Amino acid sequence: MCRNIHTLHNFEPPATPDEVHAAALQYVRKISGTTKPSQANQAAFDLAVEEITAATTRLLGGLTTNAPPKDREVEATKARARAEIRYTRA
């Protein structure tokens, strides 16, 4: 999975439309193998991002959990600690 795509479910506050769009954009970039499509492929690229954004929004709206919502700052701190361990190993 692309490292730039982050979990969006069960956070307080909930994922914003911008976060959902950014995840969809990263997904399409990864699948297509390009960060900037050619003019010939721009419409297909944009349509894919739009459709994946809509599907992700529906998915997040339909998911349920009994777990308490996660705090974004706490999860970011944990991720930074994991990265520090991973990248300081020689």
Biopython code that builds the backbone (N, CA, C, O; Angstrom):
import numpy as np
from Bio.PDB.StructureBuilder import StructureBuilder

atoms = [
    (1, "MET", "N", (0.843, -1.184, 0.000)),
    (1, "MET", "CA", (0.000, 0.000, 0.000)),
    (1, "MET", "C", (0.882, 1.239, 0.000)),
    (1, "MET", "O", (1.955, 1.249, 0.602)),
    (2, "CYS", "N", (0.438, 2.244, -0.654)),
    (2, "CYS", "CA", (1.163, 3.501, -0.725)),
    (2, "CYS", "C", (1.280, 4.111, 0.677)),
    (2, "CYS", "O", (0.285, 4.208, 1.396)),
    (3, "ARG", "N", (2.464, 4.513, 1.055)),
    (3, "ARG", "CA", (2.653, 5.060, 2.403)),
    (3, "ARG", "C", (1.951, 6.388, 2.612)),
    (3, "ARG", "O", (1.703, 6.780, 3.752)),
    (4, "ASN", "N", (1.626, 7.087, 1.532)),
    (4, "ASN", "CA", (0.973, 8.386, 1.663)),
    (4, "ASN", "C", (-0.529, 8.272, 1.859)),
    (4, "ASN", "O", (-1.192, 9.273, 2.130)),
    (5, "ILE", "N", (-1.074, 7.079, 1.728)),
    (5, "ILE", "CA", (-2.501, 6.889, 1.960)),
    (5, "ILE", "C", (-2.661, 6.453, 3.414)),
    (5, "ILE", "O", (-2.148, 5.411, 3.821)),
    (6, "HIS", "N", (-3.365, 7.248, 4.176)),
    (6, "HIS", "CA", (-3.514, 6.987, 5.610)),
    (6, "HIS", "C", (-4.919, 6.503, 5.926)),
    (6, "HIS", "O", (-5.865, 6.750, 5.179)),
    (7, "THR", "N", (-5.031, 5.807, 7.056)),
    (7, "THR", "CA", (-6.328, 5.375, 7.541)),
    (7, "THR", "C", (-7.194, 6.606, 7.808)),
    (7, "THR", "O", (-6.742, 7.578, 8.412)),
    (8, "LEU", "N", (-8.437, 6.549, 7.351)),
    (8, "LEU", "CA", (-9.344, 7.685, 7.527)),
    (8, "LEU", "C", (-10.519, 7.349, 8.436)),
    (8, "LEU", "O", (-11.255, 8.245, 8.851)),
    (9, "HIS", "N", (-10.702, 6.079, 8.747)),
    (9, "HIS", "CA", (-11.856, 5.644, 9.527)),
    (9, "HIS", "C", (-11.600, 5.756, 11.029)),
    (9, "HIS", "O", (-10.490, 5.510, 11.501)),
    (10, "ASN", "N", (-12.630, 6.127, 11.761)),
    (10, "ASN", "CA", (-12.669, 6.142, 13.218)),
    (10, "ASN", "C", (-11.704, 7.143, 13.838)),
    (10, "ASN", "O", (-10.976, 6.822, 14.777)),
    (11, "PHE", "N", (-11.707, 8.349, 13.306)),
    (11, "PHE", "CA", (-10.937, 9.430, 13.900)),
    (11, "PHE", "C", (-11.883, 10.517, 14.377)),
    (11, "PHE", "O", (-12.979, 10.689, 13.845)),
    (12, "GLU", "N", (-11.442, 11.238, 15.382)),
    (12, "GLU", "CA", (-12.188, 12.383, 15.879)),
    (12, "GLU", "C", (-11.277, 13.586, 15.772)),
    (12, "GLU", "O", (-10.238, 13.590, 16.433)),
    (13, "PRO", "N", (-11.579, 14.585, 15.008)),
    (13, "PRO", "CA", (-12.763, 14.727, 14.166)),
    (13, "PRO", "C", (-12.669, 13.816, 12.937)),
    (13, "PRO", "O", (-11.581, 13.374, 12.567)),
    (14, "PRO", "N", (-13.817, 13.540, 12.309)),
    (14, "PRO", "CA", (-13.837, 12.653, 11.144)),
    (14, "PRO", "C", (-13.015, 13.220, 9.983)),
    (14, "PRO", "O", (-12.700, 14.409, 9.943)),
    (15, "ALA", "N", (-12.682, 12.346, 9.055)),
    (15, "ALA", "CA", (-11.919, 12.759, 7.873)),
    (15, "ALA", "C", (-12.677, 13.844, 7.120)),
    (15, "ALA", "O", (-13.898, 13.795, 6.976)),
    (16, "THR", "N", (-11.926, 14.811, 6.652)),
    (16, "THR", "CA", (-12.521, 15.903, 5.888)),
    (16, "THR", "C", (-12.624, 15.505, 4.416)),
    (16, "THR", "O", (-11.937, 14.582, 3.979)),
    (17, "PRO", "N", (-13.465, 16.185, 3.654)),
    (17, "PRO", "CA", (-13.513, 15.914, 2.209)),
    (17, "PRO", "C", (-12.155, 16.086, 1.532)),
    (17, "PRO", "O", (-11.836, 15.359, 0.592)),
    (18, "ASP", "N", (-11.357, 17.039, 2.002)),
    (18, "ASP", "CA", (-10.021, 17.234, 1.433)),
    (18, "ASP", "C", (-9.118, 16.026, 1.693)),
    (18, "ASP", "O", (-8.343, 15.639, 0.819)),
    (19, "GLU", "N", (-9.207, 15.430, 2.880)),
    (19, "GLU", "CA", (-8.411, 14.249, 3.194)),
    (19, "GLU", "C", (-8.837, 13.056, 2.341)),
    (19, "GLU", "O", (-7.999, 12.279, 1.884)),
    (20, "VAL", "N", (-10.139, 12.918, 2.132)),
    (20, "VAL", "CA", (-10.650, 11.827, 1.301)),
    (20, "VAL", "C", (-10.180, 12.020, -0.136)),
    (20, "VAL", "O", (-9.745, 11.065, -0.780)),
    (21, "HIS", "N", (-10.263, 13.239, -0.640)),
    (21, "HIS", "CA", (-9.810, 13.533, -2.003)),
    (21, "HIS", "C", (-8.315, 13.277, -2.143)),
    (21, "HIS", "O", (-7.879, 12.706, -3.143)),
    (22, "ALA", "N", (-7.525, 13.689, -1.157)),
    (22, "ALA", "CA", (-6.071, 13.485, -1.212)),
    (22, "ALA", "C", (-5.732, 11.995, -1.251)),
    (22, "ALA", "O", (-4.828, 11.583, -1.979)),
    (23, "ALA", "N", (-6.453, 11.185, -0.473)),
    (23, "ALA", "CA", (-6.216, 9.746, -0.484)),
    (23, "ALA", "C", (-6.576, 9.154, -1.839)),
    (23, "ALA", "O", (-5.857, 8.298, -2.357)),
    (24, "ALA", "N", (-7.689, 9.607, -2.416)),
    (24, "ALA", "CA", (-8.098, 9.120, -3.738)),
    (24, "ALA", "C", (-7.063, 9.517, -4.791)),
    (24, "ALA", "O", (-6.726, 8.716, -5.663)),
    (25, "LEU", "N", (-6.569, 10.721, -4.713)),
    (25, "LEU", "CA", (-5.558, 11.192, -5.651)),
    (25, "LEU", "C", (-4.289, 10.350, -5.546)),
    (25, "LEU", "O", (-3.716, 9.963, -6.564)),
    (26, "GLN", "N", (-3.849, 10.067, -4.322)),
    (26, "GLN", "CA", (-2.661, 9.237, -4.133)),
    (26, "GLN", "C", (-2.874, 7.837, -4.692)),
    (26, "GLN", "O", (-1.970, 7.263, -5.299)),
    (27, "TYR", "N", (-4.062, 7.289, -4.488)),
    (27, "TYR", "CA", (-4.384, 5.963, -4.999)),
    (27, "TYR", "C", (-4.302, 5.939, -6.529)),
    (27, "TYR", "O", (-3.679, 5.047, -7.105)),
    (28, "VAL", "N", (-4.920, 6.903, -7.172)),
    (28, "VAL", "CA", (-4.918, 6.951, -8.640)),
    (28, "VAL", "C", (-3.499, 7.179, -9.158)),
    (28, "VAL", "O", (-3.110, 6.592, -10.168)),
    (29, "ARG", "N", (-2.736, 8.010, -8.491)),
    (29, "ARG", "CA", (-1.341, 8.211, -8.892)),
    (29, "ARG", "C", (-0.556, 6.901, -8.811)),
    (29, "ARG", "O", (0.213, 6.571, -9.714)),
    (30, "LYS", "N", (-0.756, 6.169, -7.731)),
    (30, "LYS", "CA", (-0.047, 4.904, -7.545)),
    (30, "LYS", "C", (-0.445, 3.899, -8.614)),
    (30, "LYS", "O", (0.420, 3.262, -9.215)),
    (31, "ILE", "N", (-1.737, 3.748, -8.858)),
    (31, "ILE", "CA", (-2.231, 2.771, -9.820)),
    (31, "ILE", "C", (-1.814, 3.137, -11.240)),
    (31, "ILE", "O", (-1.429, 2.264, -12.018)),
    (32, "SER", "N", (-1.888, 4.418, -11.582)),
    (32, "SER", "CA", (-1.576, 4.839, -12.950)),
    (32, "SER", "C", (-0.078, 4.952, -13.203)),
    (32, "SER", "O", (0.370, 4.936, -14.349)),
    (33, "GLY", "N", (0.684, 5.065, -12.134)),
    (33, "GLY", "CA", (2.134, 5.187, -12.286)),
    (33, "GLY", "C", (2.587, 6.579, -12.666)),
    (33, "GLY", "O", (3.712, 6.758, -13.133)),
    (34, "THR", "N", (1.733, 7.562, -12.473)),
    (34, "THR", "CA", (2.095, 8.932, -12.828)),
    (34, "THR", "C", (1.520, 9.912, -11.809)),
    (34, "THR", "O", (0.426, 9.712, -11.281)),
    (35, "THR", "N", (2.267, 10.956, -11.548)),
    (35, "THR", "CA", (1.750, 11.998, -10.662)),
    (35, "THR", "C", (1.063, 13.092, -11.452)),
    (35, "THR", "O", (0.213, 13.809, -10.924)),
    (36, "LYS", "N", (1.430, 13.220, -12.717)),
    (36, "LYS", "CA", (0.838, 14.245, -13.588)),
    (36, "LYS", "C", (0.523, 13.590, -14.929)),
    (36, "LYS", "O", (1.423, 13.356, -15.736)),
    (37, "PRO", "N", (-0.756, 13.295, -15.168)),
    (37, "PRO", "CA", (-1.098, 12.630, -16.427)),
    (37, "PRO", "C", (-0.930, 13.563, -17.625)),
    (37, "PRO", "O", (-0.950, 14.786, -17.485)),
    (38, "SER", "N", (-0.765, 12.968, -18.796)),
    (38, "SER", "CA", (-0.695, 13.755, -20.028)),
    (38, "SER", "C", (-2.063, 14.372, -20.293)),
    (38, "SER", "O", (-3.059, 13.973, -19.689)),
    (39, "GLN", "N", (-2.107, 15.339, -21.190)),
    (39, "GLN", "CA", (-3.391, 15.967, -21.537)),
    (39, "GLN", "C", (-4.368, 14.937, -22.077)),
    (39, "GLN", "O", (-5.572, 15.037, -21.843)),
    (40, "ALA", "N", (-3.857, 13.947, -22.800)),
    (40, "ALA", "CA", (-4.720, 12.910, -23.368)),
    (40, "ALA", "C", (-5.362, 12.048, -22.289)),
    (40, "ALA", "O", (-6.442, 11.494, -22.492)),
    (41, "ASN", "N", (-4.696, 11.935, -21.138)),
    (41, "ASN", "CA", (-5.195, 11.078, -20.061)),
    (41, "ASN", "C", (-5.801, 11.858, -18.897)),
    (41, "ASN", "O", (-6.300, 11.254, -17.948)),
    (42, "GLN", "N", (-5.766, 13.170, -18.953)),
    (42, "GLN", "CA", (-6.225, 13.992, -17.827)),
    (42, "GLN", "C", (-7.680, 13.722, -17.460)),
    (42, "GLN", "O", (-8.001, 13.612, -16.276)),
    (43, "ALA", "N", (-8.566, 13.614, -18.448)),
    (43, "ALA", "CA", (-9.996, 13.406, -18.166)),
    (43, "ALA", "C", (-10.218, 12.068, -17.471)),
    (43, "ALA", "O", (-10.987, 11.993, -16.513)),
    (44, "ALA", "N", (-9.565, 11.028, -17.933)),
    (44, "ALA", "CA", (-9.713, 9.706, -17.315)),
    (44, "ALA", "C", (-9.148, 9.721, -15.897)),
    (44, "ALA", "O", (-9.730, 9.123, -14.992)),
    (45, "PHE", "N", (-8.027, 10.393, -15.698)),
    (45, "PHE", "CA", (-7.393, 10.511, -14.391)),
    (45, "PHE", "C", (-8.321, 11.227, -13.420)),
    (45, "PHE", "O", (-8.559, 10.747, -12.312)),
    (46, "ASP", "N", (-8.846, 12.384, -13.839)),
    (46, "ASP", "CA", (-9.736, 13.174, -12.989)),
    (46, "ASP", "C", (-11.020, 12.420, -12.654)),
    (46, "ASP", "O", (-11.504, 12.482, -11.524)),
    (47, "LEU", "N", (-11.565, 11.713, -13.632)),
    (47, "LEU", "CA", (-12.776, 10.926, -13.393)),
    (47, "LEU", "C", (-12.512, 9.828, -12.370)),
    (47, "LEU", "O", (-13.341, 9.581, -11.494)),
    (48, "ALA", "N", (-11.365, 9.171, -12.477)),
    (48, "ALA", "CA", (-11.016, 8.119, -11.517)),
    (48, "ALA", "C", (-10.900, 8.693, -10.109)),
    (48, "ALA", "O", (-11.398, 8.096, -9.155)),
    (49, "VAL", "N", (-10.251, 9.838, -9.972)),
    (49, "VAL", "CA", (-10.128, 10.475, -8.653)),
    (49, "VAL", "C", (-11.510, 10.802, -8.096)),
    (49, "VAL", "O", (-11.784, 10.546, -6.924)),
    (50, "GLU", "N", (-12.378, 11.366, -8.928)),
    (50, "GLU", "CA", (-13.740, 11.718, -8.500)),
    (50, "GLU", "C", (-14.517, 10.479, -8.043)),
    (50, "GLU", "O", (-15.169, 10.500, -6.999)),
    (51, "GLU", "N", (-14.445, 9.408, -8.826)),
    (51, "GLU", "CA", (-15.185, 8.191, -8.486)),
    (51, "GLU", "C", (-14.645, 7.529, -7.225)),
    (51, "GLU", "O", (-15.420, 7.030, -6.409)),
    (52, "ILE", "N", (-13.350, 7.520, -7.059)),
    (52, "ILE", "CA", (-12.766, 6.915, -5.861)),
    (52, "ILE", "C", (-13.058, 7.768, -4.632)),
    (52, "ILE", "O", (-13.274, 7.236, -3.543)),
    (53, "THR", "N", (-13.066, 9.082, -4.800)),
    (53, "THR", "CA", (-13.446, 9.962, -3.693)),
    (53, "THR", "C", (-14.877, 9.658, -3.246)),
    (53, "THR", "O", (-15.147, 9.560, -2.049)),
    (54, "ALA", "N", (-15.789, 9.511, -4.203)),
    (54, "ALA", "CA", (-17.191, 9.215, -3.874)),
    (54, "ALA", "C", (-17.316, 7.845, -3.204)),
    (54, "ALA", "O", (-18.036, 7.696, -2.217)),
    (55, "ALA", "N", (-16.617, 6.853, -3.739)),
    (55, "ALA", "CA", (-16.688, 5.507, -3.160)),
    (55, "ALA", "C", (-16.114, 5.497, -1.747)),
    (55, "ALA", "O", (-16.652, 4.832, -0.862)),
    (56, "THR", "N", (-15.025, 6.229, -1.532)),
    (56, "THR", "CA", (-14.417, 6.297, -0.203)),
    (56, "THR", "C", (-15.344, 6.994, 0.780)),
    (56, "THR", "O", (-15.461, 6.565, 1.928)),
    (57, "THR", "N", (-15.994, 8.049, 0.352)),
    (57, "THR", "CA", (-16.942, 8.755, 1.210)),
    (57, "THR", "C", (-18.091, 7.839, 1.614)),
    (57, "THR", "O", (-18.503, 7.821, 2.774)),
    (58, "ARG", "N", (-18.608, 7.072, 0.642)),
    (58, "ARG", "CA", (-19.681, 6.111, 0.955)),
    (58, "ARG", "C", (-19.186, 5.038, 1.924)),
    (58, "ARG", "O", (-19.885, 4.676, 2.870)),
    (59, "LEU", "N", (-17.990, 4.539, 1.685)),
    (59, "LEU", "CA", (-17.424, 3.516, 2.567)),
    (59, "LEU", "C", (-17.294, 4.034, 3.993)),
    (59, "LEU", "O", (-17.746, 3.384, 4.936)),
    (60, "LEU", "N", (-16.682, 5.193, 4.152)),
    (60, "LEU", "CA", (-16.491, 5.750, 5.497)),
    (60, "LEU", "C", (-17.822, 6.012, 6.190)),
    (60, "LEU", "O", (-17.941, 5.844, 7.404)),
    (61, "GLY", "N", (-18.822, 6.424, 5.416)),
    (61, "GLY", "CA", (-20.142, 6.671, 5.994)),
    (61, "GLY", "C", (-20.853, 5.394, 6.416)),
    (61, "GLY", "O", (-21.708, 5.426, 7.300)),
    (62, "GLY", "N", (-20.512, 4.282, 5.799)),
    (62, "GLY", "CA", (-21.175, 3.024, 6.102)),
    (62, "GLY", "C", (-20.488, 2.168, 7.145)),
    (62, "GLY", "O", (-21.087, 1.225, 7.661)),
    (63, "LEU", "N", (-19.232, 2.482, 7.467)),
    (63, "LEU", "CA", (-18.492, 1.685, 8.443)),
    (63, "LEU", "C", (-18.950, 2.006, 9.860)),
    (63, "LEU", "O", (-19.260, 3.152, 10.184)),
    (64, "THR", "N", (-18.986, 0.982, 10.689)),
    (64, "THR", "CA", (-19.310, 1.165, 12.105)),
    (64, "THR", "C", (-18.248, 0.473, 12.941)),
    (64, "THR", "O", (-17.563, -0.434, 12.468)),
    (65, "THR", "N", (-18.122, 0.902, 14.168)),
    (65, "THR", "CA", (-17.172, 0.283, 15.091)),
    (65, "THR", "C", (-17.616, 0.541, 16.516)),
    (65, "THR", "O", (-18.302, 1.522, 16.804)),
    (66, "ASN", "N", (-17.212, -0.355, 17.401)),
    (66, "ASN", "CA", (-17.460, -0.159, 18.824)),
    (66, "ASN", "C", (-16.260, 0.465, 19.516)),
    (66, "ASN", "O", (-16.336, 0.847, 20.684)),
    (67, "ALA", "N", (-15.154, 0.566, 18.792)),
    (67, "ALA", "CA", (-13.935, 1.149, 19.358)),
    (67, "ALA", "C", (-14.098, 2.657, 19.500)),
    (67, "ALA", "O", (-14.777, 3.294, 18.695)),
    (68, "PRO", "N", (-13.483, 3.214, 20.510)),
    (68, "PRO", "CA", (-13.545, 4.671, 20.648)),
    (68, "PRO", "C", (-12.762, 5.335, 19.522)),
    (68, "PRO", "O", (-11.794, 4.761, 19.023)),
    (69, "PRO", "N", (-13.168, 6.535, 19.116)),
    (69, "PRO", "CA", (-12.450, 7.233, 18.044)),
    (69, "PRO", "C", (-10.996, 7.489, 18.436)),
    (69, "PRO", "O", (-10.685, 7.748, 19.599)),
    (70, "LYS", "N", (-10.119, 7.410, 17.445)),
    (70, "LYS", "CA", (-8.698, 7.671, 17.670)),
    (70, "LYS", "C", (-8.450, 9.169, 17.575)),
    (70, "LYS", "O", (-9.151, 9.894, 16.868)),
    (71, "ASP", "N", (-7.446, 9.604, 18.297)),
    (71, "ASP", "CA", (-7.040, 11.008, 18.284)),
    (71, "ASP", "C", (-5.947, 11.182, 17.232)),
    (71, "ASP", "O", (-4.958, 10.448, 17.243)),
    (72, "ARG", "N", (-6.112, 12.130, 16.337)),
    (72, "ARG", "CA", (-5.155, 12.328, 15.249)),
    (72, "ARG", "C", (-3.751, 12.651, 15.758)),
    (72, "ARG", "O", (-2.769, 12.137, 15.223)),
    (73, "GLU", "N", (-3.650, 13.478, 16.762)),
    (73, "GLU", "CA", (-2.336, 13.868, 17.275)),
    (73, "GLU", "C", (-1.623, 12.684, 17.921)),
    (73, "GLU", "O", (-0.417, 12.514, 17.743)),
    (74, "VAL", "N", (-2.354, 11.871, 18.665)),
    (74, "VAL", "CA", (-1.755, 10.688, 19.297)),
    (74, "VAL", "C", (-1.262, 9.718, 18.233)),
    (74, "VAL", "O", (-0.158, 9.184, 18.344)),
    (75, "GLU", "N", (-2.063, 9.487, 17.209)),
    (75, "GLU", "CA", (-1.672, 8.570, 16.132)),
    (75, "GLU", "C", (-0.485, 9.120, 15.353)),
    (75, "GLU", "O", (0.387, 8.353, 14.944)),
    (76, "ALA", "N", (-0.432, 10.426, 15.139)),
    (76, "ALA", "CA", (0.704, 11.040, 14.439)),
    (76, "ALA", "C", (1.982, 10.888, 15.260)),
    (76, "ALA", "O", (3.050, 10.630, 14.707)),
    (77, "THR", "N", (1.875, 11.047, 16.569)),
    (77, "THR", "CA", (3.031, 10.876, 17.448)),
    (77, "THR", "C", (3.540, 9.437, 17.387)),
    (77, "THR", "O", (4.747, 9.203, 17.328)),
    (78, "LYS", "N", (2.620, 8.481, 17.403)),
    (78, "LYS", "CA", (3.009, 7.066, 17.299)),
    (78, "LYS", "C", (3.708, 6.797, 15.965)),
    (78, "LYS", "O", (4.711, 6.085, 15.922)),
    (79, "ALA", "N", (3.186, 7.357, 14.888)),
    (79, "ALA", "CA", (3.774, 7.153, 13.561)),
    (79, "ALA", "C", (5.177, 7.749, 13.496)),
    (79, "ALA", "O", (6.083, 7.147, 12.919)),
    (80, "ARG", "N", (5.360, 8.929, 14.087)),
    (80, "ARG", "CA", (6.691, 9.535, 14.091)),
    (80, "ARG", "C", (7.675, 8.682, 14.883)),
    (80, "ARG", "O", (8.831, 8.533, 14.487)),
    (81, "ALA", "N", (7.218, 8.121, 16.005)),
    (81, "ALA", "CA", (8.088, 7.262, 16.809)),
    (81, "ALA", "C", (8.476, 6.001, 16.029)),
    (81, "ALA", "O", (9.630, 5.576, 16.073)),
    (82, "ARG", "N", (7.511, 5.400, 15.314)),
    (82, "ARG", "CA", (7.822, 4.217, 14.499)),
    (82, "ARG", "C", (8.815, 4.569, 13.393)),
    (82, "ARG", "O", (9.737, 3.801, 13.116)),
    (83, "ALA", "N", (8.629, 5.722, 12.764)),
    (83, "ALA", "CA", (9.525, 6.143, 11.687)),
    (83, "ALA", "C", (10.925, 6.393, 12.219)),
    (83, "ALA", "O", (11.911, 6.040, 11.571)),
    (84, "GLU", "N", (11.017, 6.992, 13.381)),
    (84, "GLU", "CA", (12.327, 7.258, 13.966)),
    (84, "GLU", "C", (13.073, 5.956, 14.223)),
    (84, "GLU", "O", (14.265, 5.854, 13.933)),
    (85, "ILE", "N", (12.384, 4.973, 14.758)),
    (85, "ILE", "CA", (13.005, 3.665, 14.994)),
    (85, "ILE", "C", (13.413, 3.028, 13.667)),
    (85, "ILE", "O", (14.525, 2.516, 13.534)),
    (86, "ARG", "N", (12.520, 3.062, 12.695)),
    (86, "ARG", "CA", (12.780, 2.427, 11.408)),
    (86, "ARG", "C", (13.965, 3.069, 10.691)),
    (86, "ARG", "O", (14.795, 2.359, 10.124)),
    (87, "TYR", "N", (14.057, 4.382, 10.706)),
    (87, "TYR", "CA", (15.081, 5.067, 9.931)),
    (87, "TYR", "C", (16.398, 5.284, 10.679)),
    (87, "TYR", "O", (17.389, 5.675, 10.063)),
    (88, "THR", "N", (16.431, 5.042, 11.981)),
    (88, "THR", "CA", (17.690, 5.192, 12.706)),
    (88, "THR", "C", (18.441, 3.878, 12.819)),
    (88, "THR", "O", (19.597, 3.861, 13.240)),
    (89, "ARG", "N", (17.799, 2.777, 12.449)),
    (89, "ARG", "CA", (18.508, 1.494, 12.439)),
    (89, "ARG", "C", (19.517, 1.500, 11.301)),
    (89, "ARG", "O", (19.222, 1.939, 10.189)),
    (90, "ALA", "N", (20.687, 1.016, 11.594)),
    (90, "ALA", "CA", (21.722, 0.996, 10.547)),
    (90, "ALA", "C", (21.898, -0.352, 9.914)),
    (90, "ALA", "O", (22.732, -0.512, 9.023)),
]
sb = StructureBuilder()
sb.init_structure("model")
sb.init_model(0)
sb.init_chain("A")
sb.init_seg("    ")
for serial, (resi, resn, name, xyz) in enumerate(atoms, 1):
    if name == "N":
        sb.init_residue(resn, " ", resi, " ")
    sb.init_atom(name, np.array(xyz, "f"), 0.0, 1.0, " ", f" {name:<3s}", serial, name[0])
structure = sb.get_structure()
